[in-house]
């Protein structure tokens, strides 16, 4: 696979040679036909393969290329494969009518004779780097899918394990966020086939385990009978046990990938229980599936044995009692921990309304049997409201709980007192009246009807306003929290915004079917609409479309915002619930229901989500993870995460500007932005005392010094150029900025102390010595340079022409180590004497570290390996991955504060933990794109990882230990089965003694 394919006319070969050379010098692989096609090859097939394997298709626009049939065919093939197109104008004067339509949809970059090549090339590089992880995944999966398609779509070529999960999430996110380039139909076929294969794998593993258990039973009998061959029989039996453990781990993994999270955890617990008896089995894989199963569990409890579908659920204001209402007219009352309190044959037809009074003492139900009924918490009938002449669709209480309102197909609303006495009948509607909605203060009642109107009433039964405008029946309505707006949605596929005077403010179009529900966020700034077209749309308060959320495959039935308004939960006829971030990012999908999901409500404390379904169950869910916390809210790749020295705060930075401040538990404190979207964030760091943060823009000539509260103290002018860096000296007295080949030293008052010119194109890495008196820079061309903090050049180290990528000092300051593009690591004394050149890697060195005691050097390379060396330059250990390399590429290394654990981040979307002997301890799965940066908390209990998937994750390392996972999984299992039928003995034994 390559970075770019260049399509051009042969008359522009000289320019393309210059462009190609610039790309190569900037570390981009360019596919150009003068280099890539053997003379004897089928040239068109080679060109198509080159296009398919490239991330970006560059088209050099000139009159000759626009008129070229072959060039147009190349564009056609790029469009067919949904490649990212970058039109580059070299010569104008072409016939615009001949320009391929796909090229006209993109911004053109101008490389004309009169244009500055370097400026234009920087624009090209910026374009190539835009959403790079998405584009590379698009290419990688397309190549795999095409191989699968060409080889009769064989199952052995489908994605498996983490790779499949990542691909499926990428597909959903690409369509949900309309990321360019969009996946092709072949992408969809390939990933869907992988899903189907996973489901078949679950069934196969279950059958295999049953067979193994039968064989083990026979072998056990044989072992008893064949005492003379006891050792041999015992070994056979033990091998069978180990094989069964590995099969259980595979089954758990397959169940998890198939969305069967509950089954995955039960199976993983069984594998973990057995592994403790036979530790020679695959510990790493068992640990991994146990961790992902515990982390992925969201279902707390299933409340079953209901008679009929469950369209309605409610919870009392104190959270102690839950109610479910079925299509068979049954009501069940449950305790908050899922114990059935009362089962009531409440109505003679389905229940359509269910609500507790504000004090939580009375439950009101509305039914298709033309009645509403009032119940106490003990399930005793208090009153029957029986004055309607048709189905009763909804019921609600006034804020003081003394008055009720019901709506009916008899075209009326009725007001009742708490004793069940009819107070007033409201007859202004001309057709069936459906659901009721109440203003935030509860003083206004909203009703909608098949007469195509929405009406607003007070509790005295006075009609306040009639909202007319929908051209088909309204289906839903919602008041804004401040009471100034009302939103309505209807069968005319529109959302309409009104003021309370009945004036239509905005008509929002875009849905392609009936709008099922509208809902304001708690702060009133966001409006969500759910539709029969399977989508959710997010709108601003002014009616501007923000995002379309795609992912449900059937009608979206209901939505609820979290109490803090940061997430939205939706339920669907596809049997799933989905949690979305406020920005529209899909956070997770909750699976477990086997039929449509209807009503969803939050518990009063906002910790538990309750759903009712057509599968006749009520489920309780926790949406927070057990072993990790995902930090959402960034709008581009998260470049780094850093803790303050006291570990109480984490700061994350993203590619396009903002810094976000979080508590150690992952709650957002504030967002600050001093660089802006255009300049972006290049680097940031926290001072040793935690009182200052420094940041530098990605492209603009600005660095900023902030205080710990996110207030700008000083804005510092720096050079233009590439590869920005900021560092504090270990004593916290000096701030260093570097961009291009210029290093500047500042005091904390923002005063420039010294300017160091390294006579290089860019500084790749830079490090202070522990004494804060010296610093060393790794440069893109030429030797390492050592400086004093007074600005004096002390030494130039090495005679390598290849760039150095990484450099660091030993903890005692006696040594420094640097990694080079020539695949070697060099160890120097602090005085500049070269001690050893460490050879063994097969690609460039991307990161180097010293162990805490300074006796071991750790190096990471683009060859996908990590190596451990002693100070004599001898290779001590290599990180032992499952294959020769750990990753396709490594982005970062981090060493735990106790010096015992090494964390690596890479392009396989995982974080791996290693012992200092190179033993793989654990693989952390959760990111959906490259993991870019790692940082341990000061106490070593949490690891923060940041990723190109626009998130950071806080990993609870104590909770991820094997024993902790078994304990947490068993706690969940005991709670889950507390009020269920007795589980099988084999499952009960899993958690004995834990």
Residue pairs with C-beta under 8 A, 6 or more apart in sequence:
1 53
1 54
1 55
1 136
1 139
1 140
1 143
2 29
2 30
2 31
2 50
2 53
2 54
2 55
3 23
3 28
3 29
3 30
3 54
3 55
3 56
3 128
4 23
4 28
4 29
4 30
4 31
4 54
4 55
4 56
4 57
4 58
4 86
4 128
5 30
5 31
5 50
5 51
5 54
5 56
5 57
5 58
5 78
5 83
6 16
6 19
6 20
6 30
6 31
6 32
6 58
6 60
7 57
7 58
7 59
7 60
7 65
7 71
7 74
7 75
7 78
8 15
8 16
8 59
8 60
8 62
8 65
8 71
9 60
9 62
9 64
9 65
9 68
9 71
10 64
11 62
11 64
12 60
12 62
12 64
12 65
12 90
12 91
13 34
15 60
15 90
15 111
16 32
16 60
18 117
19 58
19 60
19 88
19 111
19 121
20 30
20 32
22 117
22 121
23 30
24 30
26 125
28 128
31 50
31 53
31 54
33 43
33 46
33 47
33 50
36 46
36 50
37 43
37 46
37 47
38 46
47 74
47 77
48 77
51 57
51 74
51 77
51 78
51 81
51 83
52 77
52 81
52 142
52 143
52 146
53 139
53 143
54 83
54 139
55 84
55 128
55 132
55 135
55 136
55 138
55 139
56 83
56 84
56 85
56 86
56 127
56 128
56 135
57 74
57 75
57 78
57 83
57 84
57 85
57 86
58 86
58 88
58 124
59 65
59 71
59 74
59 75
59 85
59 86
59 87
59 88
59 103
60 88
60 90
60 111
61 87
61 88
61 89
61 90
61 91
61 94
61 99
61 103
61 108
62 90
62 91
62 94
63 91
63 93
63 94
63 95
64 91
65 71
66 94
66 95
66 98
66 99
67 94
67 95
67 98
72 100
75 85
75 100
75 102
75 103
76 100
78 85
78 102
79 85
79 100
79 102
80 184
81 142
81 184
82 138
82 181
82 182
82 183
82 184
83 181
84 135
84 180
84 181
85 102
85 103
85 105
85 106
86 106
86 109
86 124
86 127
86 128
87 103
87 106
87 107
87 108
87 109
88 108
88 109
88 110
88 111
88 124
89 108
89 109
89 110
89 111
89 112
90 111
90 112
91 112
92 112
109 120
109 123
109 124
109 127
110 120
111 117
111 120
111 121
126 699
131 179
131 180
132 948
133 637
133 929
133 930
133 948
133 949
134 170
134 174
134 179
134 929
135 181
137 166
137 167
137 170
137 929
138 174
138 181
138 183
138 187
141 167
141 170
141 183
141 187
141 190
141 191
142 184
142 186
142 187
144 157
144 159
144 190
145 184
145 186
145 187
145 189
145 190
146 186
147 157
148 154
148 157
148 158
148 190
148 193
149 186
149 189
149 190
151 157
153 193
155 193
155 197
158 164
158 190
158 193
158 194
158 197
159 167
159 190
159 191
159 194
160 194
160 198
161 253
161 257
162 908
162 909
162 910
162 925
163 908
164 191
164 194
164 195
164 198
164 257
165 257
165 925
166 909
166 928
166 929
167 191
167 194
168 191
168 194
168 195
169 928
170 928
170 929
171 183
171 187
171 188
171 191
172 551
172 586
173 179
173 585
173 586
173 928
174 182
174 183
175 182
175 183
175 550
175 551
176 549
176 550
176 551
176 584
176 586
177 547
177 584
177 585
178 548
195 258
198 254
198 257
198 258
199 258
201 250
201 254
202 251
202 254
202 255
202 258
202 260
205 247
205 250
205 251
205 254
206 251
208 247
209 244
209 247
209 248
209 251
212 240
212 243
212 244
212 247
213 244
215 240
216 237
216 240
216 241
216 244
219 233
219 236
219 237
219 240
220 237
222 233
223 230
223 233
223 234
223 237
226 233
238 278
241 274
241 277
241 278
242 278
242 280
242 281
244 274
245 271
245 274
245 275
245 278
245 281
245 282
245 286
246 281
246 282
246 285
248 267
248 268
248 270
248 271
248 274
249 268
249 271
249 282
249 285
249 286
249 289
251 267
252 264
252 265
252 267
252 268
252 271
252 289
252 290
252 293
253 264
253 285
253 289
253 292
255 261
255 263
255 264
255 267
256 264
256 289
256 292
256 293
256 296
259 589
259 591
260 591
261 293
261 296
261 297
261 298
261 299
261 591
261 592
262 297
262 299
262 592
262 976
264 289
264 292
264 293
264 296
265 293
265 294
265 296
265 297
265 969
265 972
265 973
266 973
266 987
266 990
267 293
268 286
268 289
268 290
268 293
268 294
268 969
269 290
269 293
269 966
269 969
269 970
269 973
269 990
269 991
270 986
270 987
270 990
271 286
271 289
271 290
272 286
272 290
272 962
272 965
272 966
272 969
273 966
273 989
273 990
273 991
274 281
275 281
275 283
275 286
284 920
284 921
284 922
284 923
287 922
287 962
287 965
288 922
288 923
288 925
290 962
290 965
290 966
290 969
291 627
291 922
291 924
291 925
291 960
291 965
292 925
293 969
294 626
294 627
294 965
294 968
294 969
294 972
295 625
295 626
295 627
295 628
295 926
297 626
297 969
297 972
298 588
298 590
298 621
298 622
298 623
299 590
299 592
299 619
299 620
299 621
299 976
300 338
300 608
300 619
300 620
300 621
300 622
300 972
300 975
300 976
301 337
301 338
301 619
301 620
301 975
301 976
302 592
302 617
302 618
302 619
302 620
302 976
302 980
303 322
303 324
303 332
303 334
303 338
303 340
303 617
303 618
303 619
303 620
304 616
304 617
304 980
305 340
306 324
306 326
306 330
306 332
306 616
306 617
306 618
307 326
307 328
307 330
307 616
308 326
308 327
308 328
308 329
308 330
308 350
308 616
309 326
309 327
309 328
309 595
309 598
309 613
309 614
309 615
309 616
310 324
310 325
310 326
310 327
310 598
310 599
310 612
310 613
310 614
310 616
310 617
310 618
311 325
311 326
311 327
311 350
311 351
311 352
311 598
311 599
311 612
312 324
312 325
312 351
312 352
312 353
312 354
312 598
312 599
312 612
313 322
313 323
313 324
313 325
313 354
313 599
313 600
313 601
313 610
313 611
313 612
313 618
314 322
314 323
314 325
314 354
314 355
314 356
314 363
314 601
315 321
315 322
315 323
315 356
315 601
315 602
315 603
315 604
315 610
316 322
316 323
316 356
316 360
316 377
317 356
317 358
317 359
317 360
317 604
318 360
318 604
319 336
319 603
319 604
319 605
320 335
320 336
320 360
321 333
321 334
321 335
321 336
321 341
321 356
321 360
321 377
322 333
322 334
322 335
322 336
322 610
322 618
323 331
323 332
323 333
323 334
323 354
323 356
323 363
324 331
324 332
324 334
324 354
324 612
324 618
325 331
325 346
325 351
325 354
325 365
325 612
326 332
326 350
326 351
326 616
327 350
327 351
328 350
329 345
329 346
329 347
329 348
329 349
329 350
329 351
329 367
329 369
330 343
330 344
330 345
330 346
330 351
331 343
331 344
331 346
331 351
331 354
331 363
331 365
331 375
331 379
332 340
332 342
332 343
332 344
332 618
333 340
333 341
333 342
333 343
333 344
333 363
333 377
333 379
334 340
334 341
334 618
335 341
336 603
337 975
337 978
337 979
338 620
338 978
338 979
339 978
339 979
340 979
341 379
342 378
342 379
343 379
344 375
344 379
346 365
346 367
346 373
346 375
347 365
347 367
347 368
347 369
347 371
347 373
348 367
348 369
349 367
349 368
349 369
349 391
350 367
350 368
351 365
351 366
351 367
351 368
352 366
352 367
352 368
352 391
352 392
352 393
352 394
353 364
353 365
353 366
353 367
353 372
353 392
353 393
353 394
353 395
353 396
353 406
353 436
354 363
354 364
354 365
354 366
354 395
355 363
355 364
355 395
355 396
355 397
356 362
356 363
356 364
357 363
357 364
357 397
357 401
357 418
358 397
358 399
358 400
358 401
359 401
360 377
361 376
361 377
362 374
362 375
362 376
362 382
362 401
362 418
363 374
363 375
363 376
363 377
364 372
364 373
364 374
364 375
364 395
364 396
364 397
364 404
365 372
365 373
365 375
365 395
366 372
366 392
366 393
366 394
366 395
366 406
366 407
367 373
367 391
367 392
368 391
368 392
369 391
370 386
370 388
370 389
370 390
370 391
370 392
370 408
371 384
371 385
371 386
371 388
371 392
372 384
372 385
372 388
372 392
372 395
372 404
372 406
372 416
373 381
373 382
373 383
373 384
373 385
374 381
374 382
374 383
374 384
374 385
374 404
374 418
374 420
375 381
375 382
376 382
382 420
383 419
383 420
384 420
385 392
385 404
385 406
385 414
385 416
385 420
385 422
387 414
387 422
387 425
388 406
388 408
388 410
388 412
388 414
389 408
389 410
390 408
390 409
390 410
390 432
391 408
391 409
392 406
392 407
392 408
393 407
393 408
393 409
393 432
393 433
393 434
393 435
394 406
394 407
394 434
394 435
394 436
395 404
395 405
395 406
395 407
395 436
396 404
396 405
396 436
396 438
396 445
397 403
397 404
398 404
398 405
398 442
398 459
399 441
399 442
399 443
401 418
402 417
402 418
403 415
403 416
403 417
403 418
403 423
403 459
404 415
404 416
404 417
404 418
405 413
405 414
405 415
405 416
405 436
405 445
405 459
406 413
406 414
406 416
407 413
407 433
407 434
407 435
407 436
407 447
408 414
408 432
408 433
409 432
409 433
410 432
411 427
411 429
411 430
411 431
411 432
411 433
411 449
411 451
412 425
412 426
412 427
412 429
412 433
413 425
413 426
413 429
413 433
413 436
413 445
413 447
413 457
414 422
414 423
414 424
414 425
414 426
415 422
415 423
415 424
415 425
415 426
415 459
415 461
416 422
416 423
417 423
423 461
424 460
424 461
426 457
426 461
426 463
428 455
428 463
428 466
429 447
429 449
429 451
429 453
429 455
430 449
430 451
431 449
431 450
431 451
432 449
432 450
433 447
433 448
433 449
434 447
434 448
434 449
434 450
434 475
435 448
435 476
436 445
436 446
436 447
437 445
437 446
437 447
437 476
437 477
437 478
437 479
438 444
438 445
438 446
438 479
439 446
439 479
439 483
440 479
440 480
440 481
440 482
440 483
441 483
443 458
443 459
444 456
444 457
444 458
444 464
444 479
444 483
444 500
445 456
445 457
445 458
445 459
446 454
446 455
446 456
446 457
446 477
446 479
446 486
447 454
447 455
447 457
448 454
448 455
448 473
448 474
448 475
448 476
448 477
448 488
449 455
449 473
449 474
450 473
452 468
452 470
452 471
452 472
452 473
452 474
452 490
453 466
453 467
453 468
453 470
453 474
454 466
454 467
454 470
454 474
454 477
454 486
454 488
455 463
455 465
455 466
455 467
456 463
456 464
456 465
456 466
456 467
456 486
456 500
456 502
457 463
457 464
458 464
464 500
465 500
465 501
465 502
466 502
467 486
467 488
467 496
467 498
467 502
467 504
469 496
469 504
469 507
470 488
470 490
470 491
470 492
470 494
470 496
471 492
472 490
472 491
472 492
472 514
473 490
473 491
474 488
474 489
474 490
474 491
475 489
475 490
475 491
475 514
475 515
475 516
475 517
476 488
476 489
476 490
476 515
476 516
476 517
476 518
477 486
477 487
477 488
477 489
477 518
478 486
478 487
478 517
478 518
478 519
478 520
478 527
479 485
479 486
479 520
480 486
480 487
480 520
480 524
480 541
481 520
481 522
481 523
481 524
482 524
483 500
484 499
484 500
485 497
485 498
485 499
485 500
485 505
485 520
485 524
485 541
486 497
486 498
486 499
486 500
487 495
487 496
487 497
487 498
487 518
487 520
487 527
487 529
488 495
488 496
488 498
488 518
489 495
489 496
489 514
489 515
489 516
489 517
489 518
489 529
489 531
490 496
490 514
490 515
491 514
491 515
493 509
493 511
493 512
493 513
493 514
493 515
493 531
494 507
494 508
494 509
494 511
494 515
495 507
495 508
495 511
495 515
495 518
495 527
495 529
495 537
495 539
496 504
496 506
496 507
496 508
497 504
497 505
497 506
497 507
497 508
497 527
497 543
498 504
498 505
499 505
505 543
506 542
506 543
507 543
508 529
508 537
508 539
508 543
508 545
510 537
510 545
510 548
511 529
511 531
511 533
511 535
511 537
512 531
512 533
513 531
513 532
513 533
514 531
514 532
515 529
515 530
515 531
516 530
516 531
516 532
516 555
516 556
516 557
517 529
517 530
517 556
517 557
517 558
517 559
518 527
518 528
518 529
518 530
519 527
519 528
519 529
519 530
519 559
519 560
519 561
520 526
520 527
520 528
521 527
521 528
521 561
521 565
521 568
521 582
522 561
522 563
522 564
522 565
523 565
524 541
525 540
525 541
526 538
526 539
526 540
526 541
526 546
526 565
526 582
527 538
527 539
527 540
527 541
528 536
528 537
528 538
528 539
528 559
528 561
528 568
529 536
529 537
529 539
530 536
530 556
530 557
530 558
530 559
530 570
531 537
531 555
531 556
532 555
532 556
534 550
534 552
534 553
534 554
534 555
534 556
534 572
535 548
535 549
535 550
535 552
535 556
536 548
536 549
536 552
536 556
536 559
536 568
536 570
536 580
537 545
537 547
537 548
537 549
538 545
538 546
538 547
538 548
538 549
538 584
539 545
539 546
540 546
546 584
547 583
547 584
548 584
549 570
549 580
549 584
549 586
551 578
551 586
551 589
552 570
552 572
552 574
552 576
552 578
553 572
553 574
554 572
554 573
554 574
554 596
555 572
555 573
556 570
556 571
556 572
557 571
557 572
557 573
557 596
557 597
557 598
558 570
558 571
558 597
558 598
558 599
558 600
559 568
559 569
559 570
559 571
559 600
560 568
560 569
560 600
560 601
560 602
560 609
561 567
561 568
561 569
562 568
562 569
562 602
562 606
563 602
563 606
564 606
565 582
566 581
566 582
566 632
566 633
566 668
567 579
567 580
567 581
567 582
567 587
567 623
568 579
568 580
568 582
569 577
569 578
569 579
569 580
569 600
569 609
569 623
570 577
570 578
570 580
571 577
571 597
571 598
571 599
571 600
571 611
572 578
572 596
572 597
573 596
573 597
574 596
575 591
575 593
575 594
575 595
575 596
575 597
575 613
575 615
576 589
576 590
576 591
576 593
576 597
577 589
577 590
577 593
577 597
577 600
577 609
577 611
577 621
578 586
578 588
578 589
578 590
579 586
579 587
579 588
579 589
579 590
579 623
580 586
580 587
581 587
581 632
581 633
582 633
583 632
583 633
583 635
585 632
585 950
587 630
587 632
588 623
590 621
590 623
592 619
593 611
593 613
593 614
593 615
593 617
593 619
594 613
594 615
595 613
595 614
595 615
596 613
596 614
597 611
597 612
597 613
597 614
598 611
598 612
598 613
598 614
599 611
599 612
600 609
600 610
600 611
600 612
601 609
601 610
602 608
602 609
602 610
603 609
603 610
607 622
607 624
608 620
608 621
608 622
609 620
609 621
609 622
609 623
610 618
610 619
610 620
610 621
611 618
611 619
611 621
612 618
613 619
626 959
626 968
626 972
627 955
627 956
627 959
627 960
627 965
627 968
628 924
628 926
628 953
628 954
628 955
628 956
629 665
629 666
629 953
629 954
629 956
630 666
630 926
630 951
630 952
630 953
630 954
631 650
631 652
631 660
631 662
631 666
631 668
631 951
631 952
631 953
631 954
632 950
632 951
633 660
633 668
633 671
634 652
634 654
634 658
634 660
634 950
634 951
634 952
635 654
635 656
635 950
636 654
636 655
636 656
636 950
637 654
637 655
637 929
637 930
637 932
637 947
637 948
637 949
637 950
638 652
638 653
638 654
638 932
638 933
638 946
638 947
638 948
638 950
638 951
638 952
639 653
639 654
639 655
639 681
639 683
639 932
639 933
639 946
640 652
640 653
640 683
640 684
640 932
640 933
640 935
640 946
641 650
641 651
641 652
641 653
641 933
641 935
641 944
641 945
641 946
641 952
642 650
642 651
642 684
642 685
642 686
642 935
643 649
643 650
643 651
643 664
643 686
643 935
643 936
643 937
643 938
643 944
644 650
644 651
644 686
644 690
644 708
645 686
645 688
645 689
645 690
645 938
646 690
646 938
647 664
647 937
647 938
647 939
648 663
648 664
649 661
649 662
649 663
649 664
649 669
649 690
649 708
650 661
650 662
650 663
650 664
650 666
650 944
650 952
650 954
651 659
651 660
651 661
651 662
651 684
651 686
651 693
652 659
652 660
652 662
652 946
652 952
653 659
653 660
653 681
653 683
653 684
653 695
654 660
654 681
654 950
655 680
655 681
655 698
656 677
656 680
656 681
657 673
657 675
657 676
657 677
657 679
657 680
657 681
658 671
658 672
658 673
658 681
659 671
659 672
659 673
659 681
659 684
659 693
659 695
659 706
659 710
660 668
660 670
660 671
661 668
661 669
661 670
661 671
661 672
661 710
662 668
662 669
663 669
664 937
664 942
664 954
665 954
666 954
670 709
670 710
672 706
672 710
674 695
674 702
674 704
674 706
674 712
674 715
675 681
675 695
675 697
675 698
675 700
675 702
675 704
676 700
678 699
678 700
679 697
679 698
679 699
679 700
679 702
680 697
680 698
680 699
681 695
681 696
681 697
681 698
682 695
682 696
682 697
682 698
682 699
682 724
682 725
682 739
683 695
683 696
683 724
683 725
683 726
684 693
684 694
684 695
684 696
684 726
685 693
685 694
685 695
685 726
685 727
685 728
686 692
686 693
686 728
687 693
687 694
687 728
687 732
688 728
688 730
688 731
688 732
689 732
690 708
691 707
691 708
691 732
692 705
692 706
692 707
692 708
692 713
692 728
692 732
692 735
692 748
693 705
693 706
693 707
693 708
693 710
694 703
694 704
694 705
694 706
694 726
694 728
694 735
694 737
695 703
695 704
695 706
695 726
696 702
696 703
696 704
696 718
696 724
696 725
696 726
696 737
696 739
697 703
697 724
698 724
699 720
701 717
701 718
701 719
701 720
701 739
702 715
702 716
702 717
702 718
703 715
703 716
703 717
703 718
703 724
703 726
703 737
704 712
704 714
704 715
704 716
705 712
705 713
705 714
705 715
705 716
705 735
705 746
705 748
705 750
706 712
706 713
707 713
713 750
714 749
714 750
715 750
716 735
716 737
716 744
716 746
716 750
716 752
718 724
718 737
718 739
718 742
718 744
719 739
719 740
719 742
720 739
720 740
721 739
721 740
721 741
721 742
721 762
722 739
722 740
722 761
722 762
723 738
723 739
723 740
723 762
723 763
723 764
723 780
724 737
724 738
724 739
725 736
725 737
725 738
725 739
725 763
725 765
725 766
726 735
726 736
726 737
726 738
727 735
727 736
727 766
727 767
727 768
727 775
728 734
728 735
728 736
729 735
729 736
729 768
729 772
729 775
729 789
730 768
730 769
730 770
730 771
730 772
731 772
732 748
733 747
733 748
733 772
734 745
734 746
734 747
734 753
734 772
734 789
735 745
735 746
735 747
735 748
736 743
736 744
736 745
736 746
736 766
736 768
736 775
737 743
737 744
737 746
738 744
738 763
738 766
738 777
739 762
739 763
740 761
740 762
740 763
741 757
741 758
741 759
741 760
741 761
741 762
741 763
741 779
742 755
742 756
742 757
742 758
743 755
743 756
743 757
743 758
743 763
743 766
743 775
743 777
743 787
744 752
744 754
744 755
744 756
745 752
745 753
745 754
745 755
745 756
745 789
745 791
746 752
746 753
747 753
753 789
753 791
754 789
754 790
754 791
755 791
756 787
756 791
756 793
758 777
758 779
758 785
759 782
760 779
760 780
760 781
760 782
761 780
761 781
762 779
762 780
763 777
763 778
763 779
763 780
764 778
764 779
764 780
764 803
764 804
764 805
764 806
765 777
765 778
765 804
765 805
765 806
765 807
766 775
766 776
766 777
766 778
766 807
767 775
767 776
767 807
767 808
767 809
767 816
768 774
768 775
768 809
769 775
769 776
769 809
769 813
769 830
770 809
770 811
770 812
770 813
771 813
772 789
773 788
773 789
774 786
774 787
774 788
774 789
774 794
774 830
775 786
775 787
775 789
776 784
776 785
776 786
776 787
776 797
776 807
776 809
776 816
776 818
777 784
777 785
777 787
777 807
778 784
778 803
778 804
778 805
778 806
778 807
778 818
778 819
779 785
779 803
779 804
780 803
781 801
781 803
782 796
782 800
782 801
783 796
783 797
783 798
783 799
783 800
784 796
784 797
784 798
784 804
784 807
784 816
784 818
784 828
785 793
785 795
785 796
785 797
786 793
786 794
786 795
786 796
786 797
786 832
787 793
787 794
788 794
794 832
795 831
795 832
797 818
797 826
797 828
797 832
797 834
798 804
798 818
798 826
798 834
800 820
800 822
802 820
802 821
802 822
803 820
803 821
804 818
804 819
804 820
804 821
805 819
805 820
805 821
805 844
805 845
805 846
805 847
806 818
806 819
806 845
806 846
806 847
806 848
807 816
807 817
807 818
807 819
807 848
808 816
808 817
808 848
808 849
808 850
809 815
809 816
809 830
809 850
810 816
810 817
810 850
810 854
811 850
811 852
811 853
811 854
812 854
813 830
814 829
814 830
814 854
815 827
815 828
815 829
815 830
815 835
815 850
815 854
815 871
816 827
816 828
816 829
816 830
817 825
817 826
817 827
817 828
817 848
817 850
817 857
817 859
818 825
818 826
818 828
818 848
819 825
819 844
819 845
819 846
819 847
819 848
819 859
819 861
820 826
820 844
820 845
821 844
821 845
822 844
823 839
823 841
823 842
823 843
823 844
823 845
823 861
823 863
824 837
824 838
824 839
824 841
824 845
825 837
825 838
825 841
825 845
825 848
825 857
825 859
825 869
826 834
826 836
826 837
826 838
827 834
827 835
827 836
827 837
827 838
827 857
827 869
827 871
827 873
828 834
828 835
829 835
835 871
835 873
836 872
836 873
837 873
838 857
838 859
838 867
838 869
838 873
838 875
840 867
840 875
841 859
841 861
841 863
841 865
841 867
842 861
842 863
843 861
843 862
843 863
844 861
844 862
845 859
845 860
845 861
845 862
846 860
846 861
846 862
846 889
846 890
846 891
847 859
847 860
847 890
847 892
847 893
848 857
848 858
848 859
848 860
849 857
849 858
849 893
849 895
850 856
850 857
850 858
851 857
851 858
851 895
851 899
851 916
852 895
852 897
852 898
852 899
853 899
855 870
855 871
856 868
856 869
856 870
856 876
856 916
857 868
857 869
857 870
857 871
858 866
858 867
858 868
858 869
858 893
858 895
858 902
859 866
859 867
859 869
860 866
860 890
860 892
860 893
860 904
861 867
861 890
862 889
862 890
863 885
864 881
864 884
864 885
864 886
864 887
864 888
864 889
864 890
864 906
865 878
865 879
865 881
865 884
865 885
865 886
866 878
866 879
866 886
866 890
866 893
866 902
866 904
866 914
866 918
867 875
867 877
867 878
867 879
868 875
868 876
868 877
868 878
868 879
868 916
868 917
868 918
869 875
869 876
870 876
877 916
877 917
877 918
878 918
879 886
879 902
879 904
879 912
879 914
879 918
879 920
880 918
880 919
880 920
881 912
881 920
886 904
886 906
886 908
886 912
887 904
887 906
887 907
887 908
888 906
888 907
888 908
889 906
889 907
890 904
890 905
890 906
890 907
891 905
891 906
891 907
891 930
891 931
891 932
891 933
892 904
892 905
892 931
892 932
892 933
892 934
893 902
893 903
893 904
893 905
893 934
894 902
894 903
894 905
894 934
894 935
894 936
894 943
895 901
895 902
895 903
895 936
896 902
896 903
896 936
896 940
897 936
897 938
897 939
897 940
898 940
899 916
900 915
900 916
901 913
901 914
901 915
901 916
901 921
901 940
902 913
902 914
902 915
902 916
903 911
903 912
903 913
903 914
903 934
903 936
903 943
904 911
904 912
904 914
904 934
905 911
905 931
905 932
905 933
905 934
905 945
906 912
906 930
906 931
907 930
909 925
909 927
909 928
909 929
909 930
909 931
909 947
909 949
910 923
910 924
910 925
910 927
910 931
911 923
911 924
911 927
911 931
911 934
911 943
911 945
911 955
912 920
912 922
912 923
912 924
913 920
913 921
913 922
913 923
913 924
914 920
914 921
915 921
922 960
924 943
924 945
924 953
924 955
924 960
926 953
926 955
927 945
927 947
927 949
927 951
927 953
928 947
928 949
928 951
929 947
929 948
929 949
930 947
930 948
930 949
931 945
931 946
931 947
932 946
932 947
932 948
933 945
933 946
934 943
934 944
934 945
934 946
935 943
935 944
936 942
936 943
936 944
937 943
937 944
940 957
941 956
941 957
941 958
942 954
942 955
942 956
942 957
943 954
943 955
943 957
944 952
944 953
944 954
944 955
945 952
945 953
945 955
946 952
947 953
958 964
959 965
959 968
966 991
966 994
967 994
969 991
970 990
970 991
970 994
973 987
973 990
973 991
974 991
977 983
982 988
